[in-house]
């Protein structure tokens, strides 16, 4: 598929989150990056003021890249540790506890630090999703059993017959590994323009929500620091607001990340040209469905 040099993801995933952070710093914390960088200083004409926004747009775009790296390392990691990968929990693979007994001491320490770093997200998720179990906040949902068996079967068939991948070790109890999901994604992207557009939209939307969630996590900590430093104009309202916004956009990220994986496996299922015969073998020993050799 042909794609413009400046993609939809560049706009939603980089430019907007960078701009959100810049405007949050300006309107909430009175930090004017344009003034600090002296963009447009000493110019009064309309043309000069217009040109001064060009470096601002570039700054927002570049800042968006930095936010994307940070959100991937922080927000996405927390999501994966908490819920597992979408290509796993779609097939009813239960995620391990956030701090489980098999973790090394150093890994436990890293996860504790990560939990504290995303405190507005982790705390609200623990209360609303884990303890109260409010369904609206549980976005990491599995597929119905009958549907996930069919989808898993057809994904195995496509990997085996269209991409020449050995699927004998694939097991529905472990879901579809991320590497296999990437192969399915690229196959769908190259062979179905309609699904490719939807996939690109989901990528842009989960990039936007993940990065903006990270912006509000940073803003939460800025507001906490400003509150205890008795900074004018920043109080409990800002702290609570940034906490709520960071969690809302985190839920959006979980939602669109799941939809991206769901769209990939569903599109791969319908791209199978010939309905294959039933290939699931039920193992009495482990009580699970596995891909047999085709």
N, C-alpha and C positions, 0 to 999 in steps of 0.2 A: 504494500500500500504506500501511496505517496503521502508525505507528511511535511507540513510547513516547518521552516527552520525554528520559528517561535511557536511552540505547541500549546495546546490547551493546558497541559500540565505546567508549563513555564508560567502561565498566567495565574492559575489557581494554586499550584503547589509552591511557587517561589515568590512571585511578585506580591500577591495579596498578603501572605503571612508576614513578609518583610515590611509591607506598608502598615499592617495592623500593629506590629511592634513599634514602628516609628511614631505612629499617631498615639498609641497608648503612652509611650514615654513623654510625648509632648503634652497631651491633654490631661493626663493623670499626675505625672511626676514633674511636669514643667521642664523637661529636658529637650531642648531644641537641637536636634542633630544637624539641621540645616545651618543654624547659626554657629554651632561648634565647628562644622566643616567650612564655614564661611561661604556657603553657596549663594551666589547672587549679592554678596556684600559690596556695597558701594555703587550699585546699579539702581537706577530709578525708572528707566524706560520700560515700557510694556514688553518690548522684545527681549530685553535683558532679563526681566523677571520670568518670562516664559522659558528662556534658555536655562535659567537656574534650576528649573524643575527636571531637566533632563538628567543631570547628575543625581538628583533625588530619586528618580525612577531606577536608575542604574544601581544606586545604593540599596534600594528596597529589594531589587532582584538578587543582588549579591548576598545581602543579608538573609534572603529567603533560602539560599543554598546552605548557608551556615546553620540556619534553623532546621533544615531538612536533615542534615547530618546529625545534629543534636537530638532531634525528635526520633530519628531511627534508632539511635543508641539508647535513648531513655524511654520514651513513650511506647515505642513498638516493642522494645525488649520487655518492659513490664507487662504489656498485653500478652506476649507469647509465654512468659513465665506463668502468668495467671490463668489464661484460657487454653493455652496450647495453640498450635497453628490451625488456621481455618481448614486446610486440607486434611486435618486430622479430626477436629471436633465435628465437622460436617458428617463424618462417618462414625459418630458416637464414640470416638476415642477420648477417654477421660484424661484430663491434664493432671499431672502430679501436683501435690500441694506446693504452695509457693516456697515453703521451707520444709523440704522432706528429708528423711533420715539418710538418704544416699548422697547428699551433697557434701562436698569437702568443706572444711572450715573456711577456707578462703572464698569459696563460692557462696556460702551462707552470708559471709560478711558483705560481699558485693551486692547480694540481693537485699540485704537489710538497708544498705546505703541507697540502693535504687528506690526502695519502698519509701524511704524518708525524703528522697529527692523529689518524688512525684506525690508528696503527701496529700495535696488536695484531691488527687485522683485516687490514690490507693486507699485513703481513709473513707471517702464516700463510696467507693466500690465495695469495700469491706462491709460497711453498714447497710447499704441499700441492696446490694446484689448477693453477698454471701450470707449475711445474718437475716435480714428481712425477706430476702428472696423475692423481691418485687419483679415480676416478669418483664415489665417495661424496661428495666435496667439490665436484663440478661440478654444481650445481643448475640452471644456466642451460642447459637442454637444448632442442634443437629438436624439432619434430614430424617423424615419418616423412614422406618425400617425398610419397608418394601421398596421405596424409591432409592435409598442409598445402595441397596443390593444391586439393583439394575444399573445405576449410574457407575458404580465401581466396576461391575462386569464389563460394561461397554468401554470404559476408560482403559481397562486392561487390554481389551481387544484392539483398540486403536493403537496403544503403545506397542503391542506385539506385531500387528500386521501393517501398520502405516509408518512406524518409526523404527521398527526392528529392534525393540528393546526386550530383554529377557524379563518376563513378569512372573516367573515361577515362584519368586520369593515374596511377591506382593501379597499382603494379607489385609483384609478389611479391618481387622482389629487394630491395625497400626495406621490405617488411613492411607493417603497417597503422599509419599514423601515430596518435600519441596522441589527437589530436582526433577521429579517426574511431572509435577504440576507445571513447572516452567516449560517442559517439553510440550505438554498439552496446550499451554497458553500460546506458544509460538506456532504450533500447528493450526490452532483455531485462528490466530491472527493472520496467517498466510493464506488460509483457505476459506475464510468467511468474512467478507467485508462488513456485513451487518453486525455480526458479533464483535468484530474487531473494534468498531466504533463504540459499542457499549462497554467493552473492556477498557478502552482508553478513558472513557468518561469515569468509570469506577476508579481507575488508577489516579486520575486527577482529583477526584473527590476524597479518596482516602488519604492522598497526600496533603490536600488542603486541611482536612479535619485533624490529621495527626500533627501537622506543623503549627496550626493555630492553637491546638491544645497545649503544645509546648510553649507557645508565646504566653499563654495565660498562666501556665505553671511558673514561668520566669517572672511574670507580672505579680503573681501571688507572693513570691519571695521578695521582690522589690517592695511591695506594699507592707509586708511584715517588717522588713528592715526600716522603712520609712516611718511606720507606726511607732516602733520602739525608739526611733531617733527623733520623735516628736516633729516630724516633717509636716508642714502646713498643708492641709487639704487631703491628707491620706489618713483614713481611720478604719474602723472595723467594717464599715460598709464595703469599702474597696477590697478588703481581705476576703470577705464572704462572697462578693461578686466574682472575683477572679477564681475562687475555688469552684463555684458553681459552673462558670463558663469553661474552665479547664476540663471538668468532668463531662459536661454536655458534649464538647467537641471530641473528647476521648470516646464516648459512646458512639458518636458519628463515625469515628475512625474504625472502631470494631465492626460497626454495621456495614460500612462500604468495603472494608477488607474482606469480610465474609462474602459479600455479594460478588466481589471480584473473583474469588475462588469458586463460588457457586456457579457463576456465569461460565467460567472456564470449563468445569467438569460437565455442566449441562450441555454446553455447546459442543464439547468433544463427543458427548453421547449421541447427539443427533447427527453428527457428521459421519458416523459409522454408516457406510452405504448399504451394507447387507446386514440384516439382523442375524447375529450369530446364534447358534444353538446354545442352550443352557450349559454354562461351563463352570458353575459353582460346585465345589465338592465340600460336603459338610464333614468336618473331622470330629468324630465322636470323642476323641481323646481330649481335644482342647475346646470343643464346642464352638468352633468358629468357621466362617466361610473363607476360603482361600481361592486364589486364581489357579486353575489347573493348567497344564500345558495344552495349548490349542492344537 
